[in-house]
């Protein structure tokens, strides 16, 4: 339609001028169409309760996103000091912020191989199992009706994709057993939430993506109430073009909601000398992000659970808290001042294509 085409061209012109200003170091951010206003699906970001005290972060979040995921403060490491001893201050604050501002809340994460070993150490099998169940019931039950979905089990697949991880949960309950039990207990605690199996490097490492999808298939055949697939999408900009979209399509074949759950894309070259220009790396970054966004946009609407970026501004990123950080990485949609990075344009154009 002529009017629609003109509007699209006007938006693209505005966005291009905004990005040009940002590239030139202009300190005033020009207006751009918020992602949540152009996306027919939820746009999310990670949040920490302390960020609510930063007016610039709050303004950017409320302008751009419609869903929050607690970055750390709803994980076991924060909530559980010892069996039965729970800390609710920060997760409650995040849930209350979402309620006050009419944002969706995605729960992250109930069971993760990386956490819980200290709290559960020394428990016999019966007590271990009872406390496992108790924790899920307490956390999922507390936020029942407030979260739209949970990352029930996080990062169950081995680092290289060769089978599942060995961890304290699998040692006590079995590799598939702890996963199945977690989903069953989460379903009992919050029957209406979408229950996700969530993992990373699924696009980056085809072997890991394949193992993950076989796990999903096995769990579903066993009647485990897996309700959604979460792909963290911490994208390696070095992966070949055309590698991401086939994984998203294969995951979608289960008919479950898909969550791009923790998107970022570092410009750093880990463990090697990289003589390419920054602009060359940014072009590669935006191409990988565009492929992911386009694949998500192509999903049936019922399967577009949310498109979540793991932080808003570059300095909010966990990648910028690393001791190796040189202060130059730009892995997110917005720069330190809240101006759109080229990644923003890649996502916006995919949504409107």
Secondary structure by P-SEA (a helix, b strand, c coil): caaaaaaaaaaaaaaaaaaaaaaaccccccccccccccccbbbbbbbcccccccaaaaaaaaacccccccccccccccccccccccccaaaaaaaaaaaaabbbbbbcccccccccccccccccaaaaaaaaaaaaaaaaaaacccccccccccccccccccccccccccccccaaaaaaaaaaaaaaaccccccccccccccccaaaaaaaaaaaaaaaaaccccccccccccccccccccccaaaaaaaaccccbbbccbbbbbcccccccccccaaaaaaaaaaaaaaaaaaaaacccccccbbbcccccccccccccccccccccccccccccccccaaaaaaaaaaac
